[in-house]
Amino acid sequence: MPTEHDQPADTANSADKAAPLAGKHRAPPCTLVIFGAGGDLTKRLLMPALYNLSSDGLLDDSMQIVGVNHGERDTGEFRNELSESLRKFAADRASTFHTSQLNEKAWDWVVQRLQYFAGEFESDDTFESLKQLLSKMKTGNVVFYLAVSARFFRPIVEHLGRAGLLKEEDGNFRRIVIEKPFGTDLASAKDLNDHILGYASESQVYRIDHFLGKDTVQSILAVRFANALFEPVWRREYIDHVQITAAETIGVEGRGRFYEQTGAFRDMVPNHLFQLLGMIAMEPPNSFSAKSVRDKKAEIFDAIQPLSARDVVFGQYEAGPAGPGYRQEPDVAPDSRTETYAAARVHIDNWRWAGVPFYLRTGKRLAARRTELSVHLKTVPFRLFRDTPVDRLTPNVLTLRIDPAHGTTFDFNVKVPGPVMQVGAVQSSFNYGDFFAERANVGYETLLYDCMLGDETLFQRADSIETAWAAADPVLHPEGAPLDVHGYPAGSEGPAEADALLAADGRAWRPLGDSRKKS
């Protein structure tokens, strides 16, 4: 347990603190309690995000951070461990920080506010002691961050509620941040929501999806609604189909035990990919208030037709140019039928999108790392060009690039220089780095900052969680035999059956790599 000696000085380094970014103000005073403080999420994402927020001057001087975890250690050891981890992270991931050297003043500001709290997540004593510690803090505002395995969500929230730690009194807030996976199907998501909302109000629960913390994801709304060029054609009369891709070149990276229980579909489709679909397909909100934006996204999820077996393809990587197969990974069954690739054809049953398919794909050990959304407009009539040396026109495609490249591209047609009318395909590109200074970002900065402010825009509501799972449930619990899992070579573009899914509609995936590397 922390001692009085471990309490951080509330003025440490305040004189050296950076001024807040232009247009921003510091988050309100609060205590951030991180359950799972010794875990990978805390080290790789939460601490770098807090460091970046500190560098930007967005945290209040009175902020304190309490790390709760199993095992005894003192605060000094905890601080040293996180400092070593962050310095290594900065050296290995200079592109994330845009420098390999830490701003030591900014990190020291965070370190002086860190303290360690040893406790079991399912013990009444832990929460009674935590209550006593928080009562001594100079602010009654508390954010409880559950950076833990999903099996601890229920007991931690229950213990927080029973200990009275979720009561909001004297104008102070108490908030809970819950990571995915939020349930494993519709029934479990409903059960988890019911359990949590038995101890906290919906306004206190922040269900986090780190995809929504990316600037390039948030910019989807700006591209759509701040440009008169796009919104008038953002509908079924002009758009042929939409593709959403989240492809990775890595495998399961030692997480075989987790992946065997989850698979690519559960891990990515009802959450990350549906969130991207919601951003690209939602109706224009009246404002960017949390309620307006989340209401419009909820309407889209509610309009998604339940998926069926004919709409989905599963794949599993086998030995190929990029390495061994999934079944050769540690902690993976030699006869595993777990999918490492999932593709889905999604239909939205509303006036804007009826008849426009949304093709989603995600997978590991693919030809390239890429997260992007591409909006394919309908082709124009060809008659005008029938007597020219052109056998087809390239469709206009607007691509919003989220990772690792940040920007947009637009494919369109122009006349090829010369004496005859010949049309050629060209591409116009915009890269964020060409226009804006790059900022250090791990994807959690905005989410942590918004949670402290009480801005729920980028967090998921219970109803949206459940409608997304409702659309996916027929695939997870099929009435007939489970879906076949098709092999694809590691380093390829996925299973041939995923190509056939689009080919049956007269369409094709945008290539991931420079050339098709199919088996």
C-alpha positions as CSV (number, residue, x, y, z in Angstrom):
1,M,0.0,0.0,0.0
2,P,1.2,3.5,-0.6
3,T,2.6,5.5,2.3
4,E,2.2,9.2,3.1
5,H,5.8,9.5,1.9
6,D,4.6,8.4,-1.6
7,Q,2.2,11.3,-2.0
8,P,3.4,13.4,-5.0
9,A,4.0,17.1,-4.5
10,D,1.1,18.9,-6.2
11,T,3.3,21.7,-7.4
12,A,6.2,19.6,-8.8
13,N,7.6,21.2,-11.9
14,S,4.5,23.5,-12.3
15,A,6.8,26.4,-13.0
16,D,8.2,24.6,-16.0
17,K,4.9,23.4,-17.3
18,A,4.1,24.1,-20.9
19,A,1.3,26.4,-21.9
20,P,-1.8,24.5,-23.3
21,L,-2.0,24.1,-27.0
22,A,-3.8,26.9,-28.9
23,G,-7.6,26.5,-28.6
24,K,-7.3,24.0,-25.7
25,H,-7.5,24.4,-22.0
26,R,-6.2,22.2,-19.2
27,A,-8.3,19.2,-18.1
28,P,-10.0,19.7,-14.8
29,P,-8.3,18.5,-11.6
30,C,-8.7,14.8,-11.1
31,T,-7.1,11.6,-9.9
32,L,-6.6,8.9,-12.5
33,V,-6.8,5.4,-11.0
34,I,-5.4,2.7,-13.4
35,F,-6.3,-0.9,-12.7
36,G,-3.8,-3.1,-14.3
37,A,-0.9,-0.6,-13.9
38,G,1.7,-3.3,-14.4
39,G,0.3,-4.4,-17.8
40,D,1.3,-3.8,-21.4
41,L,-1.5,-1.3,-22.1
42,T,-0.4,1.0,-19.3
43,K,3.3,0.9,-20.3
44,R,2.9,1.1,-24.1
45,L,-0.1,3.4,-24.5
46,L,-1.4,5.1,-21.3
47,M,1.9,6.4,-20.0
48,P,3.1,7.6,-23.4
49,A,-0.3,9.3,-23.8
50,L,0.0,11.0,-20.4
51,Y,3.5,12.1,-21.2
52,N,2.3,13.6,-24.5
53,L,-0.6,15.4,-22.7
54,S,1.9,16.7,-20.2
55,S,4.2,18.0,-23.0
56,D,1.2,19.8,-24.5
57,G,0.3,21.4,-21.1
58,L,-3.1,19.9,-21.0
59,L,-3.1,18.3,-17.5
60,D,-3.9,20.1,-14.3
61,D,-1.0,20.6,-11.8
62,S,-3.1,18.9,-9.1
63,M,-3.5,15.7,-11.1
64,Q,-2.5,12.5,-9.4
65,I,-2.1,9.0,-10.9
66,V,-2.7,5.9,-8.8
67,G,-1.5,2.6,-10.4
68,V,-3.4,-0.5,-8.9
69,N,-1.9,-3.9,-9.5
70,H,-1.2,-7.3,-8.0
71,G,2.0,-7.7,-6.2
72,E,3.9,-5.7,-3.7
73,R,6.3,-3.0,-4.8
74,D,7.0,0.5,-3.7
75,T,6.2,3.7,-5.6
76,G,9.9,4.2,-6.4
77,E,10.2,0.9,-8.2
78,F,7.0,1.6,-10.0
79,R,8.2,4.9,-11.3
80,N,11.6,3.5,-12.3
81,E,9.9,0.7,-14.2
82,L,7.7,3.0,-16.2
83,S,10.5,5.5,-16.8
84,E,12.7,2.7,-18.2
85,S,9.8,1.4,-20.3
86,L,9.0,4.8,-21.8
87,R,12.6,5.7,-22.6
88,K,12.9,2.3,-24.5
89,F,9.6,3.0,-26.2
90,A,10.8,6.4,-27.3
91,A,14.0,5.0,-28.7
92,D,12.2,2.1,-30.5
93,R,9.3,4.2,-31.7
94,A,10.8,7.6,-32.6
95,S,8.1,8.0,-35.3
96,T,5.4,8.0,-32.5
97,F,7.2,10.7,-30.5
98,H,8.9,12.3,-33.5
99,T,12.0,12.2,-31.5
100,S,14.1,9.5,-29.8
101,Q,14.8,11.8,-26.8
102,L,12.2,12.3,-24.1
103,N,11.3,15.8,-22.8
104,E,12.5,15.0,-19.3
105,K,10.7,17.9,-17.7
106,A,7.4,16.7,-19.1
107,W,8.0,13.1,-18.1
108,D,9.2,14.1,-14.6
109,W,6.0,16.1,-14.2
110,V,4.1,12.8,-14.7
111,V,6.5,10.7,-12.6
112,Q,6.1,13.0,-9.6
113,R,2.4,12.3,-9.6
114,L,2.6,8.5,-9.9
115,Q,2.1,6.3,-6.9
116,Y,1.7,2.5,-6.7
117,F,-1.2,0.8,-4.9
118,A,-1.0,-3.0,-4.4
119,G,-4.3,-4.8,-4.3
120,E,-6.3,-7.7,-5.7
121,F,-9.0,-6.7,-8.1
122,E,-11.7,-8.9,-6.4
123,S,-10.9,-8.1,-2.8
124,D,-13.1,-5.9,-0.6
125,D,-10.0,-4.8,1.3
126,T,-8.5,-3.3,-1.9
127,F,-11.4,-1.0,-2.5
128,E,-11.9,0.0,1.1
129,S,-8.2,1.0,1.3
130,L,-8.5,2.7,-2.1
131,K,-11.5,4.7,-0.8
132,Q,-9.4,5.9,2.2
133,L,-6.6,6.9,-0.1
134,L,-8.9,8.9,-2.5
135,S,-10.5,10.6,0.4
136,K,-7.1,12.3,1.2
137,M,-6.7,13.6,-2.4
138,K,-7.2,17.3,-2.9
139,T,-9.8,16.7,-5.7
140,G,-12.9,14.5,-5.5
141,N,-12.9,14.0,-9.3
142,V,-11.8,10.5,-10.2
143,V,-11.4,8.5,-13.4
144,F,-11.1,4.7,-13.0
145,Y,-9.4,3.2,-16.0
146,L,-9.8,-0.6,-16.4
147,A,-6.7,-1.6,-18.3
148,V,-7.3,-5.2,-17.3
149,S,-8.5,-8.4,-18.8
150,A,-12.2,-8.4,-19.7
151,R,-12.9,-11.0,-16.9
152,F,-12.2,-8.3,-14.3
153,F,-14.6,-5.7,-15.7
154,R,-17.6,-7.0,-13.7
155,P,-15.9,-7.5,-10.3
156,I,-14.1,-4.2,-10.4
157,V,-17.2,-2.1,-11.3
158,E,-19.2,-4.1,-8.7
159,H,-16.6,-3.5,-6.0
160,L,-16.3,0.2,-6.9
161,G,-20.1,0.5,-6.6
162,R,-20.3,-1.4,-3.3
163,A,-17.5,0.7,-1.8
164,G,-19.4,3.9,-2.7
165,L,-16.5,5.0,-5.0
166,L,-18.9,5.8,-7.9
167,K,-21.0,8.3,-6.0
168,E,-20.9,11.7,-7.4
169,E,-21.1,14.3,-4.6
170,D,-20.4,18.0,-4.2
171,G,-20.1,18.6,-7.9
172,N,-17.4,16.0,-8.3
173,F,-17.4,13.4,-11.1
174,R,-16.6,9.7,-11.0
175,R,-16.0,8.0,-14.4
176,I,-15.2,4.5,-15.5
177,V,-13.2,3.8,-18.7
178,I,-13.6,0.3,-20.1
179,E,-11.5,-1.2,-22.8
180,K,-12.7,-3.7,-25.4
181,P,-13.7,-6.5,-25.8
182,F,-17.0,-5.3,-24.4
183,G,-18.7,-8.7,-24.5
184,T,-18.1,-11.5,-27.0
185,D,-21.6,-11.6,-28.5
186,L,-25.0,-9.9,-28.1
187,A,-26.0,-11.8,-25.0
188,S,-22.7,-11.2,-23.1
189,A,-22.7,-7.5,-24.1
190,K,-26.2,-7.0,-22.8
191,D,-25.3,-8.9,-19.6
192,L,-22.2,-6.7,-19.1
193,N,-24.1,-3.5,-19.8
194,D,-26.9,-4.5,-17.3
195,H,-24.3,-5.3,-14.7
196,I,-22.3,-2.1,-15.0
197,L,-25.4,0.1,-15.2
198,G,-26.5,-1.5,-12.0
199,Y,-23.7,0.4,-10.2
200,A,-23.1,3.5,-12.5
201,S,-25.1,5.7,-14.8
202,E,-24.6,5.7,-18.5
203,S,-23.1,9.1,-18.3
204,Q,-20.3,7.7,-16.1
205,V,-19.3,4.9,-18.4
206,Y,-16.8,5.5,-21.1
207,R,-16.5,2.5,-23.4
208,I,-13.2,3.2,-25.3
209,D,-12.3,2.2,-28.8
210,H,-8.8,3.4,-29.6
211,F,-9.5,3.6,-33.3
212,L,-11.6,6.7,-32.6
213,G,-8.6,8.4,-30.9
214,K,-6.7,8.7,-34.2
215,D,-6.8,12.1,-35.7
216,T,-7.3,10.6,-39.2
217,V,-10.4,8.8,-38.0
218,Q,-11.9,12.0,-36.5
219,S,-11.0,13.9,-39.7
220,I,-13.6,11.7,-41.6
221,L,-16.3,14.0,-40.2
222,A,-14.4,17.1,-41.3
223,V,-13.8,15.7,-44.8
224,R,-17.5,14.9,-45.2
225,F,-19.2,17.8,-43.6
226,A,-16.8,20.7,-44.1
227,N,-16.5,20.4,-47.9
228,A,-19.4,21.1,-50.3
229,L,-17.8,18.9,-52.9
230,F,-18.4,15.6,-51.0
231,E,-21.7,15.6,-49.1
232,P,-24.0,16.1,-52.1
233,V,-22.7,12.9,-53.7
234,W,-22.5,11.0,-50.4
235,R,-25.5,8.7,-51.1
236,R,-26.7,5.7,-53.1
237,E,-27.4,7.8,-56.3
238,Y,-23.7,8.4,-56.8
239,I,-21.8,5.8,-54.7
240,D,-21.3,2.3,-56.0
241,H,-19.8,0.8,-52.8
242,V,-17.5,1.4,-49.9
243,Q,-14.4,-0.6,-48.8
244,I,-13.0,-0.5,-45.3
245,T,-9.7,-2.2,-44.7
246,A,-7.6,-2.9,-41.5
247,A,-4.7,-5.0,-42.7
248,E,-1.7,-6.0,-40.7
249,T,1.6,-7.6,-41.7
250,I,2.3,-9.0,-38.2
251,G,0.9,-12.3,-36.9
252,V,-0.5,-12.9,-33.4
253,E,2.8,-11.9,-31.9
254,G,2.8,-14.3,-28.9
255,R,-0.9,-13.7,-28.2
256,G,-2.0,-17.1,-29.4
257,R,-3.9,-17.9,-26.2
258,F,-6.0,-14.7,-26.5
259,Y,-6.5,-15.1,-30.2
260,E,-7.7,-18.7,-30.0
261,Q,-10.6,-17.4,-27.8
262,T,-11.3,-14.4,-30.0
263,G,-10.5,-14.5,-33.7
264,A,-10.3,-11.7,-36.2
265,F,-14.0,-11.3,-36.6
266,R,-14.8,-10.7,-32.9
267,D,-11.6,-8.7,-32.4
268,M,-12.2,-6.2,-35.1
269,V,-15.5,-6.2,-37.0
270,P,-18.3,-5.4,-34.4
271,N,-16.1,-2.7,-32.9
272,H,-13.3,-1.1,-34.8
273,L,-14.6,-1.6,-38.4
274,F,-18.2,-0.8,-37.5
275,Q,-17.0,2.4,-35.8
276,L,-15.3,3.4,-39.1
277,L,-18.5,2.4,-40.9
278,G,-20.5,4.6,-38.6
279,M,-18.2,7.6,-39.2
280,I,-18.4,7.2,-43.0
281,A,-22.2,6.4,-43.2
282,M,-23.9,8.5,-40.5
283,E,-26.3,11.2,-41.3
284,P,-25.1,14.8,-40.7
285,P,-25.5,15.7,-37.0
286,N,-26.9,19.1,-36.0
287,S,-23.7,19.8,-34.0
288,F,-20.6,18.0,-32.8
289,S,-22.0,17.5,-29.4
290,A,-21.7,14.1,-27.9
291,K,-25.4,13.4,-28.1
292,S,-25.8,14.5,-31.7
293,V,-22.9,12.5,-33.0
294,R,-23.7,9.4,-31.0
295,D,-27.4,9.5,-31.9
296,K,-26.5,9.5,-35.6
297,K,-24.1,6.7,-35.3
298,A,-26.6,4.7,-33.3
299,E,-29.1,5.1,-36.1
300,I,-26.6,3.6,-38.6
301,F,-25.9,0.6,-36.4
302,D,-29.6,0.0,-35.9
303,A,-30.0,0.1,-39.7
304,I,-27.3,-2.6,-40.5
305,Q,-28.9,-5.8,-41.8
306,P,-27.9,-8.8,-39.7
307,L,-25.0,-10.6,-41.4
308,S,-25.5,-14.0,-42.8
309,A,-23.0,-16.8,-43.8
310,R,-23.2,-15.7,-47.5
311,D,-21.9,-12.2,-46.5
312,V,-18.8,-13.3,-44.6
313,V,-15.5,-15.1,-45.4
314,F,-13.1,-16.4,-42.8
315,G,-9.4,-17.1,-43.4
316,Q,-6.3,-18.3,-41.6
317,Y,-2.8,-17.6,-42.6
318,E,-0.6,-20.6,-43.5
319,A,3.2,-20.8,-44.1
320,G,4.1,-18.4,-46.9
321,P,6.6,-15.7,-48.0
322,A,6.1,-13.8,-44.7
323,G,6.8,-16.7,-42.4
324,P,5.1,-19.7,-40.6
325,G,1.4,-20.4,-40.4
326,Y,-0.9,-19.5,-37.6
327,R,-1.0,-23.1,-36.4
328,Q,2.7,-23.0,-35.8
329,E,2.4,-20.0,-33.4
330,P,2.9,-20.5,-29.7
331,D,-0.3,-21.5,-27.7
332,V,-2.2,-22.2,-30.9
333,A,-3.9,-25.6,-31.3
334,P,-2.3,-27.7,-34.2
335,D,-5.8,-28.2,-35.7
336,S,-7.1,-24.7,-34.9
337,R,-10.1,-23.3,-36.8
338,T,-9.7,-19.8,-35.5
339,E,-9.9,-17.2,-38.2
340,T,-7.1,-14.6,-38.6
341,Y,-8.9,-12.9,-41.5
342,A,-12.5,-11.8,-41.9
343,A,-14.3,-10.1,-44.7
344,A,-17.9,-9.1,-44.6
345,R,-20.4,-7.6,-47.0
346,V,-22.6,-5.2,-45.0
347,H,-25.9,-3.6,-46.1
348,I,-27.4,-0.6,-44.4
349,D,-31.2,-0.4,-44.8
350,N,-31.9,3.3,-44.9
351,W,-32.7,5.9,-47.5
352,R,-29.2,7.1,-48.0
353,W,-27.5,3.7,-48.4
354,A,-30.1,1.2,-49.6
355,G,-28.4,-1.0,-52.2
356,V,-24.9,0.2,-51.5
357,P,-22.7,-2.6,-50.1
358,F,-20.0,-1.9,-47.6
359,Y,-17.1,-4.4,-47.8
360,L,-15.1,-4.8,-44.7
361,R,-11.9,-6.8,-44.3
362,T,-9.3,-7.3,-41.6
363,G,-6.5,-9.7,-41.2
364,K,-3.0,-10.6,-40.0
365,R,0.1,-11.6,-42.0
366,L,-1.2,-9.8,-45.1
367,A,0.8,-8.2,-47.9
368,A,0.8,-4.7,-46.4
369,R,-0.1,-2.8,-43.2
370,R,-3.0,-0.5,-44.1
371,T,-6.0,1.0,-42.5
372,E,-8.2,2.9,-44.9
373,L,-11.6,3.7,-46.2
374,S,-12.3,4.0,-49.9
375,V,-15.5,5.4,-51.4
376,H,-16.1,4.1,-54.9
377,L,-18.3,6.3,-57.0
378,K,-20.5,5.0,-59.8
379,T,-19.0,4.9,-63.3
380,V,-20.2,7.5,-65.8
381,P,-21.9,6.5,-69.1
382,F,-19.3,5.2,-71.6
383,R,-21.1,6.1,-74.8
384,L,-19.2,9.4,-75.2
385,F,-15.8,7.6,-75.2
386,R,-16.9,4.6,-77.3
387,D,-14.9,5.7,-80.4
388,T,-11.7,6.5,-78.4
389,P,-8.8,4.1,-77.6
390,V,-10.3,3.4,-74.2
391,D,-12.0,0.1,-73.2
392,R,-13.1,1.3,-69.8
393,L,-13.1,4.3,-67.5
394,T,-11.5,4.2,-64.1
395,P,-14.1,4.8,-61.4
396,N,-13.6,7.8,-59.1
397,V,-12.4,6.6,-55.7
398,L,-11.9,8.8,-52.6
399,T,-9.6,7.0,-50.2
400,L,-9.1,8.2,-46.6
401,R,-5.8,6.8,-45.3
402,I,-5.7,6.3,-41.6
403,D,-2.6,4.1,-40.9
404,P,0.4,4.1,-41.4
405,A,0.1,6.8,-44.0
406,H,-2.1,9.8,-43.1
407,G,-4.0,11.6,-45.8
408,T,-6.4,11.2,-48.7
409,T,-6.2,10.2,-52.4
410,F,-8.6,10.7,-55.2
411,D,-8.6,8.6,-58.4
412,F,-10.1,10.3,-61.5
413,N,-9.7,10.5,-65.3
414,V,-8.0,13.1,-67.5
415,K,-7.1,13.4,-71.1
416,V,-3.7,11.9,-72.1
417,P,-1.6,14.6,-73.9
418,G,-1.6,14.0,-77.6
419,P,-3.6,14.6,-80.8
420,V,-6.4,12.0,-80.0
421,M,-8.9,11.8,-77.2
422,Q,-7.5,9.2,-74.9
423,V,-8.4,9.1,-71.2
424,G,-5.9,8.1,-68.5
425,A,-6.3,7.5,-64.8
426,V,-4.5,9.8,-62.4
427,Q,-4.4,10.3,-58.7
428,S,-4.4,13.4,-56.5
429,S,-3.0,13.0,-53.0
430,F,-2.9,14.9,-49.8
431,N,-0.6,14.0,-46.9
432,Y,-1.0,15.4,-43.5
433,G,2.7,15.8,-43.0
434,D,2.9,18.2,-46.0
435,F,0.5,20.7,-44.4
436,F,0.6,20.2,-40.7
437,A,3.3,19.8,-38.1
438,E,3.3,16.2,-36.9
439,R,2.5,15.7,-33.2
440,A,3.5,12.9,-31.0
441,N,0.4,10.6,-30.7
442,V,-0.2,7.0,-29.6
443,G,-4.0,7.3,-30.1
444,Y,-5.0,7.6,-26.5
445,E,-4.3,11.3,-25.9
446,T,-7.6,12.6,-27.1
447,L,-9.6,9.9,-25.5
448,L,-8.0,10.4,-22.0
449,Y,-8.3,14.2,-22.4
450,D,-12.0,14.0,-23.5
451,C,-12.8,11.6,-20.6
452,M,-11.4,14.1,-18.1
453,L,-13.4,16.9,-19.8
454,G,-16.6,14.8,-19.8
455,D,-16.8,14.8,-23.6
456,E,-18.4,11.4,-24.6
457,T,-18.4,12.0,-28.4
458,L,-15.7,9.4,-29.1
459,F,-16.9,6.8,-26.7
460,Q,-19.6,4.1,-27.3
461,R,-23.0,4.0,-25.7
462,A,-24.7,0.8,-24.5
463,D,-27.3,0.9,-27.3
464,S,-24.6,1.2,-30.0
465,I,-22.6,-1.7,-28.5
466,E,-25.6,-3.9,-28.5
467,T,-26.9,-3.1,-32.0
468,A,-23.4,-3.7,-33.4
469,W,-23.3,-7.1,-31.7
470,A,-26.9,-7.8,-32.9
471,A,-25.8,-7.4,-36.5
472,A,-22.8,-9.8,-36.0
473,D,-24.6,-12.4,-33.9
474,P,-25.9,-14.6,-36.7
475,V,-22.2,-15.2,-37.8
476,L,-21.1,-16.0,-34.3
477,H,-24.1,-18.3,-33.6
478,P,-25.0,-19.7,-37.0
479,E,-28.1,-21.9,-37.2
480,G,-26.2,-24.4,-39.4
481,A,-22.6,-25.4,-39.6
482,P,-19.9,-22.9,-38.6
483,L,-18.3,-20.9,-41.4
484,D,-15.5,-22.6,-43.3
485,V,-12.0,-21.1,-42.6
486,H,-10.0,-20.8,-45.8
487,G,-6.2,-20.8,-45.9
488,Y,-4.1,-18.0,-47.3
489,P,-0.3,-17.7,-47.5
490,A,1.4,-15.5,-44.9
491,G,2.3,-12.3,-46.8
492,S,-0.5,-12.5,-49.4
493,E,-3.7,-10.5,-49.8
494,G,-5.9,-13.0,-48.1
495,P,-8.0,-16.0,-49.2
496,A,-9.3,-16.3,-52.7
497,E,-12.8,-16.7,-51.3
498,A,-12.7,-13.1,-50.1
499,D,-12.0,-12.0,-53.7
500,A,-14.9,-14.1,-54.9
501,L,-17.2,-12.3,-52.4
502,L,-16.7,-9.1,-54.3
503,A,-16.4,-10.7,-57.7
504,A,-19.9,-12.2,-57.4
505,D,-21.0,-8.5,-57.3
506,G,-18.8,-7.5,-60.2
507,R,-16.3,-5.7,-57.9
508,A,-12.8,-6.2,-56.6
509,W,-10.8,-5.3,-53.6
510,R,-8.2,-2.5,-53.8
511,P,-4.8,-4.2,-53.9
512,L,-2.9,-4.1,-50.6
513,G,0.5,-4.4,-52.1
514,D,2.2,-3.4,-55.4
515,S,1.3,-6.7,-57.0
516,R,-1.2,-9.5,-56.3
517,K,0.5,-12.2,-54.2
518,K,-2.2,-14.8,-54.3
519,S,-1.6,-18.5,-54.1
